[in-house]
């Protein structure tokens, strides 16, 4: 009957924990079998790992015998637990209270935190509290096994070490190694790295098993998964996150366009409204010079001056000399003078701006959001076992629904972290694919490419998606999480993590805000000016067409005149003549 009643008691305590802040469980027994069953059942139900639960075991068993009970040492060393050993063999009864040292061997000496006697009562070794914070600092410096892998902010390599399994030791350099070093000093432990056999970060398969680093963590082959891992509801059901280290944003990473010359740049010095106002002003001046003379006496009008007035206004616009103004009225001279003054100011401004704009190169960034990517037909590279993939498959509408429909097509390519630099230099650089992943990874990739080539050949689009927090992972209800949270909070609040991120790669910020318009000093070529030659060709074509019309008109004019002065004839005879 022990096991059914024990399961009932644990279930009732779970209910109590849901309604109160703290629960203290007292287990009283001298039976080693019962204590072993209690420890095993508690671990299976994740009962002792619940943060607010504190456990006190009261027993007459000797300390060495209590420690050697199956599962007991592990249960009491990895939880907020105390064991009170009653000694009543002599006339003076006493109770010694011990705390099992985390990650220690069963034969190791526990830490005595208090003693109780009838005469003196309870005497605490640590006056502040009975349950010590034994996970913030380990007295015996235990060894932790940590899993991680290479990504753009850090590198991994294997070096020869005869003391390690397989004769190889994994060495980590970069962002998360700095975090790990700080934790090891603050919490007083040593550590070593292992890599997952499939080199993947990990995901939960349909069968319920886990791959990659998360698989090592779920099988309790490691104490921590360093990551950092993005927050996910699926992961949070099976493991615990530490306090977040930073926030990341998913962005589009693509190749920048080459600097291009705008052949119609000679139109840019003036805005469309200025061009329209200039045309309207020219027509207004011409209209005024043609209409106002009609108000004067007939004897003063000169019909041959109309063409002169029109062409003088156009000649001023193109900075040419004008024909003689002999016999002009003063109001005509004033109108033409004001027109000249306006054109001088306008043309000088146009000339100065044009010389500047001819040195401008425009760089095209073809994709600024996911809509541009989906409409263009370009390939998409996603991280293998991406935390967002389940979301893309289940979302009901929007651009993510369209992206989810492409996940099983040839248009989407899945890469491991180690393959991303090669994909960047081949598929992304050629313009056939884009990357969709975390922005901090792209910072490092662009910095490394700039250090190698001296150019900013890639860019991050303005569109930002799926802001997520990233953190370190541990087993569900792991006692290490509160201590890691304390370290992570200091790293984040002091700005250390952001500083380490910026120093994880040389030139990491060199290409973050690259301009899309640049100026160069170069000889003007046909690529700069072919738009002007197009205008010249169109002008020649219009001139030729006008010439043909005039020649046709001159050739046909005598026939029209002949038909006009002859007696009225039939249409057929006139057409024949």
BALO-438490 format. One record per residue (C-alpha): residue in three letters; x, y, z; residue number from 0. Coordinates in steps of 0.2 Angstrom, whole numbers, plus 2048, in hexadecimal, padded with zeros to 3 digits. Layout:
! BALO-438490
ALA;X;Y;Z;NUM .
...
END
This chain:
! BALO-438490
UNK;800;800;800;0 .
UNK;80F;80C;801;1 .
UNK;810;811;7EF;2 .
UNK;7FD;815;7ED;3 .
UNK;7FD;81F;7FC;4 .
UNK;80D;828;7F8;5 .
UNK;807;82D;7E7;6 .
UNK;7F7;834;7EF;7 .
UNK;801;83E;7FB;8 .
UNK;80C;845;7ED;9 .
UNK;7FC;84A;7E3;10 .
UNK;7F4;852;7F2;11 .
UNK;804;85C;7F5;12 .
UNK;804;862;7E2;13 .
UNK;7F3;869;7E5;14 .
UNK;7F8;872;7F4;15 .
UNK;807;879;7EB;16 .
UNK;7FB;881;7DE;17 .
UNK;7F2;88B;7EB;18 .
UNK;800;891;7F7;19 .
UNK;812;898;7F5;20 .
UNK;81C;88C;7FE;21 .
UNK;81A;87A;803;22 .
UNK;825;871;810;23 .
UNK;824;85E;810;24 .
UNK;829;854;81F;25 .
UNK;82D;841;81D;26 .
UNK;82F;837;82D;27 .
UNK;835;825;82B;28 .
UNK;843;819;830;29 .
UNK;83F;80D;822;30 .
UNK;84C;80E;814;31 .
UNK;840;806;808;32 .
UNK;833;813;80B;33 .
UNK;83F;821;809;34 .
UNK;846;819;7F9;35 .
UNK;834;818;7F2;36 .
UNK;830;82A;7F7;37 .
UNK;840;831;7EE;38 .
UNK;83D;827;7DE;39 .
UNK;82A;82C;7DD;40 .
UNK;82E;83E;7E0;41 .
UNK;83B;83E;7D2;42 .
UNK;82F;836;7C6;43 .
UNK;821;843;7CA;44 .
UNK;82E;851;7CA;45 .
UNK;827;855;7DB;46 .
UNK;837;859;7E5;47 .
UNK;83E;864;7D6;48 .
UNK;82F;870;7D8;49 .
UNK;837;881;7DE;50 .
UNK;82C;885;7ED;51 .
UNK;82C;874;7F4;52 .
UNK;838;871;803;53 .
UNK;83B;85F;80A;54 .
UNK;840;85A;81C;55 .
UNK;843;848;820;56 .
UNK;843;842;832;57 .
UNK;84B;831;835;58 .
UNK;855;827;842;59 .
UNK;860;81F;834;60 .
UNK;872;822;835;61 .
UNK;878;82F;829;62 .
UNK;883;824;81F;63 .
UNK;874;817;81D;64 .
UNK;868;825;818;65 .
UNK;874;82B;80A;66 .
UNK;876;81A;803;67 .
UNK;863;817;800;68 .
UNK;85F;816;7EE;69 .
UNK;85A;827;7E6;70 .
UNK;85A;830;7F7;71 .
UNK;86B;838;7F5;72 .
UNK;867;83F;7E4;73 .
UNK;855;845;7E9;74 .
UNK;85C;84E;7F9;75 .
UNK;86B;855;7F0;76 .
UNK;862;85D;7E1;77 .
UNK;854;864;7EB;78 .
UNK;850;870;7F9;79 .
UNK;851;862;806;80 .
UNK;858;85F;817;81 .
UNK;85A;84F;821;82 .
UNK;858;84F;834;83 .
UNK;861;840;83C;84 .
UNK;85B;83C;84E;85 .
UNK;868;836;85A;86 .
UNK;860;82F;86A;87 .
UNK;86C;821;86F;88 .
UNK;872;82B;87E;89 .
UNK;869;834;88B;90 .
UNK;86A;844;881;91 .
UNK;85F;844;872;92 .
UNK;866;84F;863;93 .
UNK;861;852;851;94 .
UNK;86E;856;844;95 .
UNK;867;85F;834;96 .
UNK;871;85C;824;97 .
UNK;870;862;812;98 .
UNK;876;857;804;99 .
UNK;883;860;7F9;100 .
UNK;87D;861;7E7;101 .
UNK;886;857;7DA;102 .
UNK;88F;84D;7E7;103 .
UNK;893;83B;7E9;104 .
UNK;888;831;7F6;105 .
UNK;897;82D;801;106 .
UNK;89B;840;802;107 .
UNK;899;849;813;108 .
UNK;889;854;813;109 .
UNK;888;865;819;110 .
UNK;882;867;82B;111 .
UNK;877;876;82C;112 .
UNK;86F;875;83D;113 .
UNK;86E;86B;84E;114 .
UNK;860;869;85A;115 .
UNK;861;864;86C;116 .
UNK;853;865;87A;117 .
UNK;85D;871;884;118 .
UNK;863;87D;877;119 .
UNK;856;87B;869;120 .
UNK;85A;87E;857;121 .
UNK;86B;885;853;122 .
UNK;86E;88A;841;123 .
UNK;87F;88A;839;124 .
UNK;879;897;82D;125 .
UNK;86F;8A3;837;126 .
UNK;865;8AB;829;127 .
UNK;85B;89B;824;128 .
UNK;859;888;826;129 .
UNK;859;883;814;130 .
UNK;869;88A;80D;131 .
UNK;86B;890;7FB;132 .
UNK;876;882;7F6;133 .
UNK;875;884;7E3;134 .
UNK;87C;895;7E3;135 .
UNK;88D;88F;7E7;136 .
UNK;894;87D;7E9;137 .
UNK;8A1;87A;7F6;138 .
UNK;8A9;86B;7EE;139 .
UNK;8AA;872;7DC;140 .
UNK;8A0;865;7D2;141 .
UNK;8A2;861;7C0;142 .
UNK;894;866;7B4;143 .
UNK;891;85F;7A2;144 .
UNK;88B;86C;796;145 .
UNK;885;869;784;146 .
UNK;886;877;777;147 .
UNK;88C;879;765;148 .
UNK;893;885;759;149 .
UNK;889;894;753;150 .
UNK;88E;8A5;74B;151 .
UNK;892;8AD;75C;152 .
UNK;89D;89F;762;153 .
UNK;8A9;892;75B;154 .
UNK;8AD;880;761;155 .
UNK;8BB;875;75E;156 .
UNK;8C2;864;765;157 .
UNK;8D3;863;76C;158 .
UNK;8DD;854;771;159 .
UNK;8DB;850;784;160 .
UNK;8DF;83E;78A;161 .
UNK;8D5;841;79A;162 .
UNK;8C5;843;791;163 .
UNK;8BA;835;789;164 .
UNK;8BF;832;778;165 .
UNK;8D0;83B;77A;166 .
UNK;8C7;84C;775;167 .
UNK;8C2;85B;77E;168 .
UNK;8B5;868;777;169 .
UNK;8BB;87A;779;170 .
UNK;8AF;888;777;171 .
UNK;8B3;89A;773;172 .
UNK;8A7;8A8;771;173 .
UNK;897;8B0;779;174 .
UNK;890;8A1;784;175 .
UNK;8A1;89C;78A;176 .
UNK;8A2;8AD;793;177 .
UNK;892;8A9;79B;178 .
UNK;897;898;7A0;179 .
UNK;8A8;89E;7A7;180 .
UNK;89F;8AB;7B2;181 .
UNK;892;89E;7B8;182 .
UNK;8A0;892;7BD;183 .
UNK;8A9;89F;7C7;184 .
UNK;899;8A5;7D0;185 .
UNK;892;893;7D4;186 .
UNK;8A3;88B;7D6;187 .
UNK;8A3;87C;7CA;188 .
UNK;8AD;875;7BB;189 .
UNK;8A5;871;7AB;190 .
UNK;8A9;868;79A;191 .
UNK;89F;868;78A;192 .
UNK;898;85A;780;193 .
UNK;890;85C;76E;194 .
UNK;881;852;768;195 .
UNK;884;845;75C;196 .
UNK;879;84C;74F;197 .
UNK;880;85E;752;198 .
UNK;86E;865;753;199 .
UNK;867;870;760;200 .
UNK;858;865;762;201 .
UNK;846;863;760;202 .
UNK;838;857;766;203 .
UNK;833;84A;759;204 .
UNK;822;843;756;205 .
UNK;827;833;760;206 .
UNK;82A;83D;76F;207 .
UNK;83D;83C;76F;208 .
UNK;849;84B;76E;209 .
UNK;858;84E;762;210 .
UNK;868;857;764;211 .
UNK;86D;861;774;212 .
UNK;85B;860;77B;213 .
UNK;85C;84D;779;214 .
UNK;86B;84D;784;215 .
UNK;863;858;791;216 .
UNK;853;84E;791;217 .
UNK;85C;83E;794;218 .
UNK;866;846;7A2;219 .
UNK;876;843;79A;220 .
UNK;87B;855;79D;221 .
UNK;877;862;7AA;222 .
UNK;874;871;79F;223 .
UNK;871;875;78D;224 .
UNK;87A;886;78B;225 .
UNK;872;88C;77B;226 .
UNK;86B;899;77C;227 .
UNK;85A;892;777;228 .
UNK;84B;89C;772;229 .
UNK;83C;89B;77D;230 .
UNK;830;88E;777;231 .
UNK;820;887;77F;232 .
UNK;824;875;779;233 .
UNK;835;876;781;234 .
UNK;82F;87E;791;235 .
UNK;823;86F;794;236 .
UNK;832;864;796;237 .
UNK;840;86E;79C;238 .
UNK;844;87F;7A5;239 .
UNK;84B;88F;79E;240 .
UNK;856;89B;7A8;241 .
UNK;853;8AD;7A8;242 .
UNK;855;8B4;796;243 .
UNK;866;8BA;790;244 .
UNK;860;8C5;782;245 .
UNK;852;8C7;776;246 .
UNK;854;8C2;763;247 .
UNK;84A;8C6;754;248 .
UNK;847;8BC;744;249 .
UNK;84C;8C5;735;250 .
UNK;850;8C3;722;251 .
UNK;862;8C2;71D;252 .
UNK;866;8C4;70B;253 .
UNK;873;8CA;6FF;254 .
UNK;874;8DD;6FB;255 .
UNK;872;8E3;6E9;256 .
UNK;881;8EA;6E0;257 .
UNK;883;8FD;6DE;258 .
UNK;879;903;6D0;259 .
UNK;878;913;6C6;260 .
UNK;867;91B;6C3;261 .
UNK;868;920;6B0;262 .
UNK;859;92C;6B3;263 .
UNK;863;935;6C1;264 .
UNK;863;945;6B7;265 .
UNK;851;947;6BB;266 .
UNK;854;945;6CE;267 .
UNK;85B;957;6D2;268 .
UNK;849;95D;6D0;269 .
UNK;83A;956;6D7;270 .
UNK;82B;951;6CC;271 .
UNK;822;960;6D3;272 .
UNK;830;96C;6CE;273 .
UNK;830;965;6BD;274 .
UNK;81E;968;6BB;275 .
UNK;81F;979;6C2;276 .
UNK;82D;97D;6B6;277 .
UNK;823;977;6A7;278 .
UNK;813;981;6AD;279 .
UNK;81E;991;6AF;280 .
UNK;825;98F;69E;281 .
UNK;814;98E;697;282 .
UNK;80E;99C;6A1;283 .
UNK;81C;9A8;69B;284 .
UNK;819;9A3;689;285 .
UNK;806;9A6;68B;286 .
UNK;808;9B7;693;287 .
UNK;814;9BC;685;288 .
UNK;808;9B6;677;289 .
UNK;7F7;9BD;67F;290 .
UNK;7FC;9CE;686;291 .
UNK;801;9D6;675;292 .
UNK;7EF;9D2;66F;293 .
UNK;7E9;9E0;67B;294 .
UNK;7F4;9ED;673;295 .
UNK;7EF;9F8;663;296 .
UNK;7F0;9EE;653;297 .
UNK;7FD;9FA;64C;298 .
UNK;809;9F5;65A;299 .
UNK;807;9E2;658;300 .
UNK;815;9D8;650;301 .
UNK;80F;9C7;64A;302 .
UNK;820;9C1;646;303 .
UNK;825;9C3;658;304 .
UNK;81A;9B4;65E;305 .
UNK;827;9A7;659;306 .
UNK;835;9B2;660;307 .
UNK;82C;9B3;671;308 .
UNK;82A;9A0;672;309 .
UNK;83B;99B;66D;310 .
UNK;843;9A8;678;311 .
UNK;83B;9A0;688;312 .
UNK;841;98F;682;313 .
UNK;852;995;67E;314 .
UNK;854;99D;690;315 .
UNK;84E;98D;697;316 .
UNK;85D;984;68E;317 .
UNK;869;992;693;318 .
UNK;86B;998;681;319 .
UNK;86C;9AA;67A;320 .
UNK;85C;9B3;675;321 .
UNK;857;9BC;665;322 .
UNK;857;9CF;664;323 .
UNK;84A;9D8;66E;324 .
UNK;84A;9E8;664;325 .
UNK;839;9F0;664;326 .
UNK;833;9E6;674;327 .
UNK;828;9EE;681;328 .
UNK;830;9F0;692;329 .
UNK;823;9E4;69A;330 .
UNK;829;9D6;68E;331 .
UNK;83B;9DA;693;332 .
UNK;836;9D8;6A6;333 .
UNK;82D;9C8;6A3;334 .
UNK;83C;9C0;699;335 .
UNK;848;9C7;6A6;336 .
UNK;83F;9BF;6B5;337 .
UNK;83E;9AF;6AB;338 .
UNK;851;9AF;6A9;339 .
UNK;854;9B2;6BB;340 .
UNK;849;9A4;6C0;341 .
UNK;851;998;6B4;342 .
UNK;863;99D;6B9;343 .
UNK;85F;999;6CB;344 .
UNK;857;988;6C6;345 .
UNK;864;983;6BA;346 .
UNK;872;986;6C6;347 .
UNK;86A;97C;6D3;348 .
UNK;866;96E;6C7;349 .
UNK;879;96E;6C1;350 .
UNK;880;96D;6D3;351 .
UNK;874;95F;6D8;352 .
UNK;876;955;6C8;353 .
UNK;889;954;6CB;354 .
UNK;886;94D;6DC;355 .
UNK;879;940;6D7;356 .
UNK;884;93A;6C9;357 .
UNK;890;933;6D6;358 .
UNK;882;92A;6DF;359 .
UNK;880;917;6DF;360 .
UNK;870;90E;6E4;361 .
UNK;871;8FD;6ED;362 .
UNK;861;8F3;6EC;363 .
UNK;85B;8E9;6FB;364 .
UNK;84F;8DD;6F2;365 .
UNK;846;8D6;702;366 .
UNK;840;8E0;710;367 .
UNK;833;8D5;718;368 .
UNK;82C;8C3;716;369 .
UNK;81F;8C9;709;370 .
UNK;82D;8CE;6FD;371 .
UNK;836;8BD;700;372 .
UNK;826;8B3;6FD;373 .
UNK;821;8BC;6EE;374 .
UNK;832;8BB;6E6;375 .
UNK;834;8A8;6E5;376 .
UNK;845;8A9;6ED;377 .
UNK;84B;89A;6F8;378 .
UNK;84A;89B;70B;379 .
UNK;857;893;717;380 .
UNK;851;88F;728;381 .
UNK;85A;888;737;382 .
UNK;858;875;739;383 .
UNK;84C;871;747;384 .
UNK;847;883;748;385 .
UNK;83D;887;757;386 .
UNK;830;891;74C;387 .
UNK;82D;882;740;388 .
UNK;81E;87B;74A;389 .
UNK;816;88D;74B;390 .
UNK;818;88F;738;391 .
UNK;80F;87E;735;392 .
UNK;801;882;740;393 .
UNK;7FD;895;73E;394 .
UNK;7ED;898;734;395 .
UNK;7F1;8A8;72A;396 .
UNK;7FD;8B5;725;397 .
UNK;80F;8B4;71E;398 .
UNK;813;8A7;72A;399 .
UNK;805;89C;724;400 .
UNK;80D;89E;712;401 .
UNK;81E;89A;719;402 .
UNK;817;88A;721;403 .
UNK;810;884;711;404 .
UNK;822;885;70A;405 .
UNK;82B;87B;717;406 .
UNK;82A;86A;70E;407 .
UNK;82E;871;6FD;408 .
UNK;83F;873;6F4;409 .
UNK;83E;886;6F7;410 .
UNK;842;884;709;411 .
UNK;854;87E;70E;412 .
UNK;858;878;720;413 .
UNK;869;87B;727;414 .
UNK;873;878;737;415 .
UNK;87C;886;73F;416 .
UNK;88C;87F;738;417 .
UNK;886;880;726;418 .
UNK;880;892;727;419 .
UNK;890;89B;723;420 .
UNK;892;890;713;421 .
UNK;880;893;70E;422 .
UNK;883;8A6;710;423 .
UNK;892;8A5;705;424 .
UNK;88A;89B;6F7;425 .
UNK;877;89B;6F6;426 .
UNK;874;8AC;6FF;427 .
UNK;882;8B5;6F7;428 .
UNK;87C;8B0;6E6;429 .
UNK;86B;8B7;6E9;430 .
UNK;861;8A6;6E7;431 .
UNK;85D;8A4;6FA;432 .
UNK;85B;8AE;70A;433 .
UNK;85D;8AA;71C;434 .
UNK;84F;8AB;729;435 .
UNK;856;8AA;73A;436 .
UNK;85C;8B4;74A;437 .
UNK;863;8C5;747;438 .
UNK;872;8C3;753;439 .
UNK;878;8B4;748;440 .
UNK;878;8C0;739;441 .
UNK;882;8CD;743;442 .
UNK;890;8C1;745;443 .
UNK;88F;8BA;733;444 .
UNK;88F;8CB;72B;445 .
UNK;89E;8D0;737;446 .
UNK;8A8;8C1;732;447 .
UNK;8A4;8C4;71F;448 .
UNK;8A9;8D6;721;449 .
UNK;8BA;8D1;72A;450 .
UNK;8BE;8C5;71B;451 .
UNK;8B8;8D0;70C;452 .
UNK;8B8;8E2;712;453 .
UNK;8A6;8E4;70B;454 .
UNK;895;8E4;711;455 .
UNK;88D;8D7;704;456 .
UNK;87E;8D3;70F;457 .
UNK;870;8DC;719;458 .
UNK;862;8D8;725;459 .
UNK;851;8DD;71F;460 .
UNK;847;8EA;729;461 .
UNK;839;8DE;72D;462 .
UNK;83A;8D6;73E;463 .
UNK;830;8C7;744;464 .
UNK;82E;8BB;753;465 .
UNK;837;8C4;761;466 .
UNK;83D;8B7;76D;467 .
UNK;847;8B6;77D;468 .
UNK;856;8A9;77E;469 .
UNK;85D;8A1;78D;470 .
UNK;866;892;794;471 .
UNK;85C;881;796;472 .
UNK;85D;875;7A5;473 .
UNK;852;865;7AA;474 .
UNK;841;868;7B0;475 .
UNK;840;870;7C1;476 .
UNK;853;870;7C2;477 .
UNK;85A;877;7D2;478 .
UNK;868;880;7C7;479 .
UNK;85B;88C;7BF;480 .
UNK;85A;898;7CE;481 .
UNK;86D;89A;7CF;482 .
UNK;86F;89C;7BC;483 .
UNK;861;8A9;7BD;484 .
UNK;86B;8B3;7C9;485 .
UNK;87A;8B3;7BE;486 .
UNK;870;8B6;7AE;487 .
UNK;868;8C5;7B6;488 .
UNK;878;8CD;7BA;489 .
UNK;87F;8CA;7A9;490 .
UNK;870;8D2;7A1;491 .
UNK;86E;8E0;7AC;492 .
UNK;880;8E5;7AC;493 .
UNK;880;8E5;799;494 .
UNK;88E;8D8;799;495 .
UNK;884;8CC;78D;496 .
UNK;881;8D9;780;497 .
UNK;894;8DE;781;498 .
UNK;899;8CC;77F;499 .
UNK;88E;8CB;770;500 .
UNK;895;8DA;768;501 .
UNK;8A7;8D4;76B;502 .
UNK;8A3;8C2;765;503 .
UNK;8A8;8C7;753;504 .
UNK;8B3;8D5;74C;505 .
UNK;8AA;8E1;742;506 .
UNK;899;8DB;748;507 .
UNK;891;8EC;746;508 .
UNK;89A;8F1;736;509 .
UNK;88C;8EC;72A;510 .
UNK;87C;8EE;735;511 .
UNK;877;8FF;72E;512 .
UNK;87E;8FF;71D;513 .
UNK;877;90D;711;514 .
UNK;86E;909;702;515 .
UNK;875;919;6F9;516 .
UNK;887;91C;6F7;517 .
UNK;892;929;6EE;518 .
UNK;8A1;924;6E4;519 .
UNK;8AF;92E;6DB;520 .
UNK;8B0;927;6C9;521 .
UNK;8B0;92B;6B7;522 .
UNK;89F;92E;6AF;523 .
UNK;89B;920;6A3;524 .
UNK;88D;91B;698;525 .
UNK;884;912;6A6;526 .
UNK;882;923;6AF;527 .
UNK;87C;92D;6A0;528 .
UNK;873;921;695;529 .
UNK;862;929;69A;530 .
UNK;868;939;693;531 .
UNK;86C;931;682;532 .
UNK;85B;929;682;533 .
UNK;853;93A;684;534 .
UNK;85F;940;676;535 .
UNK;859;932;66B;536 .
UNK;847;935;66E;537 .
UNK;84A;947;669;538 .
UNK;852;942;659;539 .
UNK;844;936;655;540 .
UNK;837;944;658;541 .
UNK;841;950;64D;542 .
UNK;842;943;63F;543 .
UNK;82F;940;640;544 .
UNK;82C;953;640;545 .
UNK;838;954;631;546 .
UNK;82E;947;627;547 .
UNK;81E;950;62C;548 .
UNK;824;960;625;549 .
UNK;82B;959;615;550 .
UNK;81A;950;612;551 .
UNK;811;960;616;552 .
UNK;81C;96A;60A;553 .
UNK;81A;95D;5FC;554 .
UNK;807;95C;5FE;555 .
UNK;804;96F;600;556 .
UNK;804;973;5ED;557 .
UNK;7F7;966;5E9;558 .
UNK;7EC;96D;5F7;559 .
UNK;7EE;97F;5F0;560 .
UNK;7EA;979;5DF;561 .
UNK;7DA;970;5E4;562 .
UNK;7D5;980;5EE;563 .
UNK;7D6;98C;5DF;564 .
UNK;7CF;981;5D1;565 .
UNK;7BC;980;5CE;566 .
UNK;7B2;974;5D8;567 .
UNK;7B4;962;5D1;568 .
UNK;7B0;951;5D7;569 .
UNK;7BA;94A;5E5;570 .
UNK;7C1;93D;5D9;571 .
UNK;7C7;949;5CC;572 .
UNK;7CF;954;5DA;573 .
UNK;7D7;945;5E2;574 .
UNK;7DD;940;5D1;575 .
UNK;7E5;951;5CE;576 .
END
